[in-house]
Amino acid sequence: MQHKDWSLREGDSLELMNKLEPDTVDGVITDPPYCSGGRTSSERLAAPSKKYLGGNTAYPEFLGDHRDQRGFLAWCSLWLAAAWRATRESGVLVTFIDWRMLPTMTDAVQAGGWIWRGIVPWYKPWCRPQLGRFRNACEFAVWASKGPLPLDRKVPVLPGLVTAPPVPRADRKHVAQKPMSVMRELVRIVVPGGLVRDPFAGAGTTGLAALAEGRRFIGIEMHPTYAAISRRRLAAAVRFRERGATE
């Protein structure tokens, strides 16, 4: 299923991105598996629902969250290099990560050929407090560009911090779903009307944000259940938009 403004392919992101034509994408906005849950090999190999949701199995388990730090660096360097090849000159990258893997991700971004431009924290006002510790109240969006980043791209000044509570579990379609408001802020770094690619599409929130902000979208998702959820959500968003345009 696809539309003139969006499409989604099912399969391994690295394999599919290596087949892309170069210089065809305006921005890569994505939320890869962090591989940050667990200190030992057995803990890392546990299901994401156990690592991140205390065993809540209400959502399908996402794939690829088992790598140790060195494996994560090597893997990210590969898909980031493939994303760099597919992106046009002065195109952009935004990729989520948490504090545990933040140094590894910033190394991988640069190993993939990107110019690292900075970090945008996502501040979560509601998070679990722990006595005697600072709150882990942020995840981070690392952003970069392919080559120079001109100031005349028709992109406005964007916030250096985005604030939103996590998606309530009752409303989630994915274990690690990001808030729509956060993703809408981030996709605006891509030029208006530009093509956004998400190699780890999950439940399709990046695509929904791209469409809502006047961008086009191409996603890749390995898990068949999440690929189906993503397609349904994208198709419903386009139907709603087109119905509103005719009323």
C-alpha positions as MATLAB code, in Angstrom:
seq = 'MQHKDWSLREGDSLELMNKLEPDTVDGVITDPPYCSGGRTSSERLAAPSKKYLGGNTAYPEFLGDHRDQRGFLAWCSLWLAAAWRATRESGVLVTFIDWRMLPTMTDAVQAGGWIWRGIVPWYKPWCRPQLGRFRNACEFAVWASKGPLPLDRKVPVLPGLVTAPPVPRADRKHVAQKPMSVMRELVRIVVPGGLVRDPFAGAGTTGLAALAEGRRFIGIEMHPTYAAISRRRLAAAVRFRERGATE';
ca = [
       0.000    0.000    0.000;
       1.295    3.432   -0.871;
       0.204    6.958   -1.764;
       1.801    9.768   -3.729;
       2.859   11.335   -0.401;
       3.927    8.191    1.459;
       5.063    4.601    1.102;
       6.261    1.910    3.464;
       8.441   -1.103    2.706;
       8.715   -4.156    4.907;
      12.158   -5.659    5.492;
      15.619   -5.113    6.952;
      16.470   -1.405    6.923;
      20.178   -1.815    6.161;
      19.546   -4.176    3.259;
      16.859   -1.962    1.741;
      18.736    1.304    2.251;
      21.800   -0.086    0.509;
      19.608   -0.483   -2.583;
      18.400    3.121   -2.614;
      19.327    5.575   -5.307;
      21.808    8.123   -3.946;
      20.855   11.740   -3.302;
      17.087   11.139   -3.261;
      16.083   11.970    0.343;
      15.879   15.375    2.047;
      16.004   14.123    5.609;
      16.288   10.984    7.744;
      14.207   11.213   10.937;
      14.223    8.021   12.955;
      14.036    6.231   16.305;
      16.214    3.098   16.119;
      16.416    0.378   18.798;
      18.585    1.872   21.552;
      20.042   -1.444   22.755;
      20.456    0.227   26.137;
      18.403   -1.974   28.435;
      20.402   -4.383   30.601;
      23.931   -4.509   31.951;
      24.754   -8.152   31.189;
      24.439  -10.278   28.072;
      21.405  -12.134   29.430;
      19.687   -8.869   30.355;
      20.358   -7.371   26.912;
      18.872  -10.449   25.254;
      15.621  -10.102   27.212;
      12.482   -8.997   25.382;
      12.008   -5.202   25.105;
       8.751   -5.450   27.063;
      10.681   -6.857   30.016;
      13.536   -4.341   29.753;
      11.430   -1.214   29.293;
       7.891   -1.967   30.444;
       8.383   -4.314   33.364;
       6.996   -7.292   31.465;
       3.945   -5.591   29.936;
       3.282   -7.591   26.757;
       0.418   -5.497   25.390;
       2.497   -4.576   22.303;
       4.422   -6.694   19.790;
       8.111   -6.956   20.679;
      10.247   -4.815   18.383;
      13.375   -6.301   16.822;
      17.108   -5.556   16.995;
      17.452   -4.397   20.613;
      20.033   -6.983   21.693;
      23.428   -5.536   20.651;
      26.181   -4.619   23.093;
      27.865   -1.224   22.839;
      30.507   -2.232   20.291;
      27.987   -4.091   18.170;
      25.633   -1.116   18.352;
      28.388    1.243   17.180;
      29.262   -0.964   14.215;
      25.639   -1.501   13.198;
      24.693    2.171   13.520;
      27.738    3.201   11.488;
      26.535    0.941    8.664;
      22.939    2.150    8.467;
      23.960    5.764    9.005;
      26.406    5.501    6.097;
      23.645    4.027    3.926;
      21.332    6.850    4.993;
      24.054    9.399    4.154;
      24.410    8.018    0.616;
      20.661    8.253    0.045;
      20.433   11.834    1.299;
      20.908   14.923   -0.842;
      23.662   17.452   -0.168;
      22.600   19.702    2.746;
      20.023   17.126    3.805;
      19.577   16.392    7.498;
      19.529   13.558   10.017;
      17.686   13.353   13.345;
      18.001   10.143   15.361;
      16.740    9.434   18.867;
      18.836    7.842   21.598;
      18.956    7.727   25.403;
      21.724    8.745   27.815;
      23.346    5.301   27.955;
      24.082    5.124   24.236;
      24.373    8.849   23.527;
      28.205    8.894   23.216;
      28.101    5.805   21.002;
      25.448    7.307   18.743;
      27.308   10.590   18.260;
      30.409    8.588   17.264;
      28.356    6.489   14.836;
      26.775    9.569   13.244;
      30.219   10.925   12.420;
      31.535    7.512   11.327;
      28.612    7.368    8.882;
      29.829   10.539    7.168;
      27.471   13.095    8.725;
      28.463   16.459   10.198;
      27.224   16.343   13.781;
      25.324   19.560   14.521;
      24.031   19.113   18.049;
      21.556   17.456   20.402;
      17.911   18.317   21.042;
      16.691   16.972   24.400;
      13.165   15.654   24.689;
      12.135   16.611   28.213;
       9.452   14.439   29.798;
       7.703   16.295   32.669;
       6.360   13.034   34.020;
       8.954   10.387   34.765;
       9.579    7.877   37.522;
      11.343    9.519   40.523;
      14.039    7.693   42.466;
      15.249    8.893   45.869;
      18.809   10.173   45.945;
      19.118   10.452   42.158;
      18.548   12.960   39.407;
      15.462   12.177   37.357;
      16.096   10.497   34.007;
      13.748   13.032   32.468;
      15.242   13.298   28.964;
      15.837   11.342   25.830;
      17.890   12.919   23.074;
      17.631   13.636   19.362;
      21.079   13.780   17.766;
      21.011   15.860   14.605;
      23.431   16.275   11.730;
      23.729   17.302    8.100;
      25.200   15.916    4.905;
      27.752   18.581    4.151;
      27.037   22.296    4.601;
      23.722   23.523    5.927;
      22.776   26.828    4.224;
      20.691   29.364    6.117;
      18.317   29.928    3.164;
      16.603   26.518    3.198;
      13.197   28.052    4.109;
      13.339   26.297    7.472;
      12.505   28.468   10.530;
      14.433   28.750   13.769;
      13.533   25.598   15.687;
      13.495   24.984   19.450;
      16.578   23.486   21.078;
      14.396   21.602   23.553;
      11.079   19.823   23.038;
       8.732   19.107   25.932;
       5.955   16.528   26.079;
       4.925   13.718   28.398;
       5.411   10.159   27.138;
       2.521    8.656   25.209;
       0.185    6.997   27.743;
       0.474    3.233   27.544;
      -3.237    2.909   26.818;
      -2.766    5.052   23.702;
       0.421    3.484   22.383;
       0.702    1.407   19.246;
       4.409    0.652   19.885;
       6.530   -0.102   22.958;
       8.741    2.963   22.383;
       6.276    5.295   20.634;
       7.237    8.981   20.602;
       4.655   11.771   21.078;
       3.223   13.231   17.882;
       3.972   16.771   19.083;
       7.661   15.940   19.483;
       7.946   14.374   16.048;
       6.155   17.299   14.397;
       8.729   19.689   15.831;
      11.621   17.532   14.634;
      10.467   16.908   11.054;
      10.380   20.665   10.472;
      14.185   20.597   10.094;
      13.523   19.041    6.654;
      12.789   21.537    3.871;
       9.054   22.154    3.244;
       7.692   19.631    0.767;
      10.805   17.495    1.232;
      11.058   13.721    1.429;
      11.538   12.226    4.907;
      12.824    8.679    5.319;
      12.505    6.620    8.492;
      14.422    3.306    8.348;
      12.844    2.161   11.645;
       9.252    3.240   11.095;
       7.652    1.299   13.954;
       4.022    2.383   14.235;
       4.489    5.223   11.737;
       4.520    8.302   13.988;
       7.386    9.923   12.057;
       5.362    9.509    8.868;
       2.254   10.999   10.426;
       4.277   13.985   11.634;
       5.870   14.434    8.207;
       2.485   14.444    6.463;
       1.024   16.831    9.041;
       3.912   19.255    8.446;
       3.669   19.197    4.660;
       6.489   16.737    3.961;
       6.428   13.429    2.112;
       7.414   10.137    3.732;
       9.056    6.797    2.966;
       9.373    4.272    5.777;
      10.992    0.884    6.347;
       9.846   -1.513    9.062;
      11.062   -5.069    9.701;
       8.283   -6.323   12.002;
       5.208   -7.296    9.939;
       2.736   -6.340   12.675;
       4.204   -2.871   13.081;
       4.440   -2.451    9.302;
       0.704   -3.156    9.068;
      -0.061   -0.730   11.924;
       2.038    1.949   10.247;
       0.307    1.528    6.899;
      -3.135    1.731    8.506;
      -2.274    4.895   10.420;
      -0.732    6.607    7.382;
      -3.640    5.688    5.139;
      -6.149    6.927    7.727;
      -4.282   10.237    8.089;
      -4.335   10.818    4.331;
      -8.051    9.939    4.108;
      -8.815   12.396    6.908;
      -6.776   15.132    5.241;
      -8.319   14.572    1.823;
     -11.822   14.418    3.246;
     -11.240   17.733    5.000;
      -9.947   19.325    1.799;
     -13.206   18.488   -0.038;
     -15.588   19.715    2.665;
];
